[in-house]
C-alpha cells in the first residue's frame, strides 16, 4: 500500500501551532473602546479562498467573533459578485449570535459554476463600555464545476489496459477553470467495493490548468483481471469538498473485450471556436451505426458538429487492431471537412496521430501510420480553417466511427 497521508500527530501539532499563533496575533487590532472599528482574521464558513459545490445552497457562518470583553454581536452579512464590492447579490442584517456564539445565515442562492464570489460581515458588539463596531476583510470563495473531480480515466465501469497496469495513470476532471483558485486533489484506490482494502492514497495533487483534467500516479502495480474501485475529491484553498462517487474499473487485455465494432462511449467533447449558432452538440450522436439524416438544418439529425478546432474522444466497442490496409473509418455528414484522427489506449491518451484527411461521406485511417499495434480510444479533431465562420453545423460533423480491423484474440494486443 502506498500512502502519502501525513501522520495524525503531526497534523494535530500543526493545528495547535496555528491556533496559538492566531491567539497571539489576534483577530482584531485596535484599542476597543466605544465606537471603535476592528478588523478580524475570521473563523468563517466558507473560509477565505475555499470552494463550494455547484448546486449547493451554502450557509454563511461567522464563528465566535465575539469575546467576553466585547460581548455578543449583531451581524450584517453581504455577498458580492465582484471584488470591488459594488454588485450586491444578497445581504442580511440583524443576525444575532446563537448559543454557540456563531452568526448563521442561509441566503438560499444557487451560484453559477466555475465562478468566484466575494463576501464580508460587519457587526456591532454590545460591550460594557458601549457598542463596538467590527468588520471582516473581503473574503472570497469559488464555486466548482458540476463535474468537478469526476473520473475520466479509467472511466467508471471501464477498463485499464493490462500493458499499462504496472505503472497506472488516473485522471479526474478539473474542478475550476478560471485563474485564482488554489485547487488540489486527493484520491483513494481500493481493491474491494466496500472500500475497506486500501491499495493507495495520494493527496495534494495540484490541478493541471493546461488540460481539462488532472492526472495522478498511485505508484503501485495492479493485477490483471482484478476489479478496483477509486474515488477523488477536490480541495480548494485547503478545504476539502466531498468525495466524488466510487468508480469501478477492471484491468484487462483490451483485445479480450467483446462489443460492437462501432464507437460505444463518448468520453469527452471539447468545443473549439466559440459559436452560439451550433445546433448539433450531443456527443452520443457519434455512437453506433451511421444514422445522419436530413437535407438542411431544419431537419438534420444523427451527428455532432465539433465546431472549428473542436474535438471528441470516443471509446470503441471492440478494440481496433493494426492489419494490412486501413483500420479505422470515420463517417462525416453535411459536407466535406478536414479532420485529424488520433488513437490511444486510454481515455486520456497518449495520443498518436493517424494523419489528416478530407472527409466526405467517410474517410479511413491506418494504425500502422502511428506505429500502433492496437487502440481502444479514438480522438477526432476538426482542423478546418478557424476563419470558416459560425453557423449551425460549424466544424466536422461526426456521424459514426467504425473499427475496420476489430480484435478477435488476446494476442493481438501484445506490444511490439
N, C-alpha and C positions, 0 to 999 in steps of 0.2 A: 504494500500500500504506500502510495506517495502522498505526503501531506505537507503543505506549506502554511498550515494554521499556526499562528503564534500561540505559545503556551498561555494558559488561562492566568497563571500567577503573574506573568509579565504584563498582560493586558490590564490586570487589576492594579498593578503598581503604576502603570502609565496613567490610568484614570484617576488614581489618588493624587498623583503629582499635578495633574491638570486641575483638579478641584482645589488643591492647596494654592496653586498659582492664581486661580480665579478669586479665592478669598483674599489673597494678598493684594492683588491689583484692583479688586473692587469692580462692582457692576455700575458704579456711578461716580463720578468725581464731584467736586463741589463741596460746599460747606453745609449743605442743608439749609435750614433757615426758612422763614416764611416766604413763600412765593418763589423760592429758588428753583431753577430748571436743571435737571440732572440727566445725563446720558447714561444708558445702561448697555453693558455687554450681556445679552439676554440668554436665559434658558427658555427657548421658544420652540413651538411646532407650527409650521415647518421651519426647521433651523436654516440659518443663512447658507445659501448655496446648495441646499438639498433638493431632492426630486419628489414628485408625487406621480401616481399612476394616472394615465389618461382615463377619463370617465369617472374618476373618483370625485366625491364632493368633500373636500378636506375640511377638517376642523382646525381653527387657529387658536393656539393656546399660548398664553404668557404665564410661565411657571414661577410663582413665588418671587415676583419682582419686589414686593414689599418686604420690609423688615420690621422688627419690633420697635425700632427707632422711629420709623416714619408712618407706621400704621397701615391699615388696609387701603386699597386703591379702587378707584372707579375708572374704567378704561374706555378709550376710543381706539378702534382698530380700522385701518384703511388699507384697501388693496388697489394697486395701480397697474395699468397696462404698459407703463413706460417708466424708465429710470429717472426721468425728470420730475416725477411726482405731479404730473399735470392731469392725466386722464384717470379719473377715479372709476374703478369698476364697481366697487361696493364699499360701504362703510357702516359702522355701527358705533353708537355711543352709549354711555350709561351702563356698561358691563361691569358688574361687581365681582369681586373675587369670591370663589366658592370656599367650602370648608377646608379644602386643601391649599388654599392660598393662590389659586390659579384663576385667571380670566379666560373663559371658554366661549368661542363663537363659531357656529357653522353657517356660513353665508348661503349655502345651497346653490353655489355656482358650479357649472361644469366648464373647465378651462380647455382651450384649444391644445391639441397635441403638438409636441416639439416646439413649445413656446416658453419664453422666460417672462416671469411676472415679478412684481415688487410689492412689499407691504411694510407697514410700520405700526407701532402702537404709541399712544400717548396716555398719560394717567395723571390723576390728581390724588395724592395721598392725604389722608386725614391725620396729620401729625399733631402731637400735643401742642406744639408751638405755633400751629397754623398750617394751612394747606401747603403742600409741596408738589410742584409740577415736575413731571418726568416724561421722557420720550425716548424711543429707541432710534438708532440709526436706520437708514433704509435697508431693508433685508430683501433678499432675492430667493426665488425658488423656480425650479424648472419642471415642466410637465413633459413626461417622456412619451414616446410614440406608443400607439396602441399595440404594436407587435414587439415592443422592446424586450430584448433578451430571449426571444423565442428561438428555437433550434432552426438552423438552416442546413447544417451538415454535422453528422448524419441526420437526415430528417426523421421525424417521429414515424416509426413503423418502417423505416427504410433499412439500408444495408451499408456496411463498410467493407470495402474491398479487402480480402484476406491478405493481399500483397502489400497493403498499407498498414496492417494491424500491428506490426512490430514497432511502429512509431506513429500512432494515430494523431489526427488533427481534428479538432472540433471547431464549430463556428456558430455564433449567435448573432441575431440581427441587432444593429446598433440601437441604443435607447434614445439618442438625441442627435439631431443632425446639424444644429447651429453652433457657432463658437460660443465659448464662455462657460460651459458646464464641465466639471471635473467628474468624468464617468469611468468607473472600473467595473469589473465583473468577477463574481465568484461562481465556481462550478463544482458540482459533485458528480461522481460516476460510481454506480453500484452494479453488482452482479446479480441482484435479485429484485423482484417487483415490490417487495415490502420495504426496500431501501434500508436494509439492516447491514448488508455486507459492503462496506465502503471500499472501493478499489483505488480511488484517487480523489483528492480535494485540491483545488487550485484557487487562489484568491488574489485580488489586486491586479488583475489583467487589465491594463489600460486600453481604453477604446481606441480602435484604429479609425481615425477620421478620414483616411484616404480611401476607404471602402465603405460599403453599406453594412458590413458585418465585421466582427472581431473574432480572431482565431485564438485558440489556446492549445497547449500541448501538455497532456497529463503525465507524460514521461513513463508510461507503463505499456508493456506489450499485451495485446488482447488475444483471446483464444478463438481459433477457428470454430465456427458452428455455434458459438455461445451468444445468447441474447443479453445485452447490457441495458442499463437504464441511467439516463443522465438528466440533469436539470441545471438551471443557471438563474442568477438574479443580478440586476444592475445595482450598483452602488453609486449614488450621486452625492457629491460633496461629503463623502464619508458616511452617508446614511444609507443603509441597505433597504431596497424595496423588497417586495415579496418574491419568493421563488416562482419561476415560470414553468408550470406544467411538469410532467415527467415524460421523457422522450425515450421510448424503447427502440433499439436497433439490433441487427444481427450481423455478426462478422461472417462473411460468406464468399465463396468463389463466385464472382459475378456472372460467370458463364453457366452456372447451375440454376439461375433464376428463370423460371418459366413465365410466359406472359405474351401479350400481343407484340407484334413486330413494329407497331406504331408507338409514338410517344404516349406515355400514360400518366405522367405527373408534371405539372407546371411548378418548378421550384422557385423561380423569381422572375420578375419583369421590371425592367428599368427604363423609364421614359427618357428619351434623348432631348431633342429640342422641344421647348415648351410650345404646345399647340392646343388651345382650348377647343378647337373645332373637331378634333378626332372623335369619331363616333363608335369606334370598334376597339375596345381596350380590355376585353375579357381573355386572360391567358388560357382558360380552359378551351377556347375555340381552336387552339393549335393542337389539341389532343385528338387521338383516334384517327379514323379514316378521313380522307379529303371530303369536305362537305360544303365548300364555298358555294354560294348561290347569289343570284340577283344580277341585275344589269346596270343599276345605278344606285347611288347612296340611299335612295328611298326604300329599296328592297334588298340591299346587300345583307349577307349573313354568313356565319361559319368560319370566320377568320379573325385574327387580331392584327391591327395596324401598329407597327412598332414605333412610329414617329421617326423623324430624321435623327440617326445616331442612337436609336433605342435598341434594346437587346432583350432576349428572353432565354432562360435556361430551362431545359426540359429533360426529364428522365425517361429513358426508353423502357418499354415493357420487357423486351429482350435485349440483352447486351449485343452491341454491334461488334463484329469481328472483321479483321482485315483479310481480304480474299483477293484473287485476281480481279482487276477492274474496280469499279466504284462500289462503295459500301453503304452510302447514305443518300437518301433522296429527300429534298425539301419541296413541298408543294406551295406555290405562291399564287395569290388571286389578284384580281383587279387589273394590274398592269405589270409590265416588266420592271423589276427593281434590282439594284445591285446589293448583294449581301455577302457577308463573310461567315463561314461556319467554323466552329471550334469544337473539339472533342476532349473529354476528360473522364476520370474515373471516380470523381466525387462531385458533390453539388457545387463546390467552390473551385474546381479545377485541381491542379494547374491546367490551364487551357492551352491546347495545341492547335494552331491554325491549320485548317484544311484547304485554305485558299478562298479567293473571291470569285463569285460567279454572277453574271447577269441571269436573273431567274424569271422566266416567263411562267408557263404553266407549272414547270418543276425544274429543278437543277440538281445535279448529282455531285458527290464528293467522295474522295478516296482517303481512308485512314492511313494508308501507306505513305501519303504525302507528308504526314506529320511523324512518320516512324512509329506509329502506334499499332500494337497487336490487337487491342480491343478498347472499347469505350462504352460507358453506360449513360453518360450525360452529354448533351449537346447544347452549345450556346450559339445563338444566331444573332448577328449584329447587322443592323442596317448601316451601310456605308455610302449611301447615296448623298449627293451634294446637300449641305445644310442650307444652301440658297434656294432650295426647291419650293419653299413656301409652306404655308399651313392650310390644310384642308381636311376633310373628313376621313380620308384614307392615307394620310401622310406616312411615308416610310414603307418598308417592306410589309406586305400583308400575308402573314404566315397562316396557311390552311392546315398543313399536316407535315409530320416528319416520320420517315419510314426507314427501317433497317433492311437494306438490300441484302446484306450479309448478316444473318442473325445467328447467335451462338447456339450450338446444339450439344456441346460436351465440355466438361470442366477443363480439359487440356487446352482448349482454345484460349483460355485466359492466362496461360503461362506467360511469364515475362520472357523477352528475348534473351 
